[in-house]
């Protein structure tokens, strides 16, 4: 899954920056109170019986116009969750 983190940095960049300053998105697209922290996402996915990997940060560079993966999950992040394998039938 990929989503926005509920941090002050995410509010500043995703809500204020992308909606109000740059006008990349319509104002009101994001509701910061509905952003999900990596811990909350991991807990929900684990609670559903899924195996969860560590979150990976996703950052956008306005200079290059490219997205990169890294450690900074303060704004955008992705989590991979998989269903554990079922034991083989005998």
N, C-alpha and C positions, 0 to 999 in steps of 0.2 A: 504494500500500500504506500501511497505517497500523499503527504499532507503538510499543512503548516503547523508549526509549533506555537504554543501559547506563551510567547515571551514578549518583552518590551521591544526587542529588536524586530521581531516579526510584525508587531503592530506598526512600528515606524516605517518599515520597508514595504510590507504587503498592503497595509491599509492606507496609511498616510501617503507613502511614496507612490505606489502603483495606482491608487484610485484618485487621490486628491491632487497630487503634484504633477505626476506624469500623464495622468488620464489614460493609462493603458487599459483600464477596466472601468466599468460604470461604478460610480460612488454607491456604496451599499453592497457590492459583490461579496465582500468578506465580513463575517461577524466574528470578531476576535474572541468573544466569549465561547464560541463553538470550536475554536482551534483545539487540538488535542496534543498533549505532551507525549514524548516518546514513552515515558513510564506508563501513562494511561493507556496508550495504544497497545503496548506490550502486555499489560495486565489483562486487557479485554481479549486479546488474541490467545494468550495462554489459558485464560479462563474458558475459552471455547475449545480447548483441547489441541491447540496448534503449537508447533515448535517454532519459536521466534528467534531470529538472528538479531545481532546488534544493529541499531539504527545507523544509517549512512546519511550524512548531510548532503544537501544539494544546493549549490550556489550558482547564481547567475552573474555573469560579468557583462555589464552594459557596454564596455569598451569593445569586447570581442563578439558580443551577442551569443555567447555560448554558455551552456550549463555544464558544471563540473561536479564530480562526486568528491567528497572529502569528509573530514571529521566535524566540521561546523554544522551542527543540526539546529542552530538557534532560530533559523527562519523556516527552511524547507527540509524535510527529511523523508527517507523511505525505509520501510521495514519489510523484510521477507518473512513470511510465515508459511509453514508447510504442515500438512497433515501427516502425523506419524504413520509409518507403514504398518499395515495389518499383518499379523502372523500368517505365514503361508498355511493353507489348508492341507491336511494330510489325507 
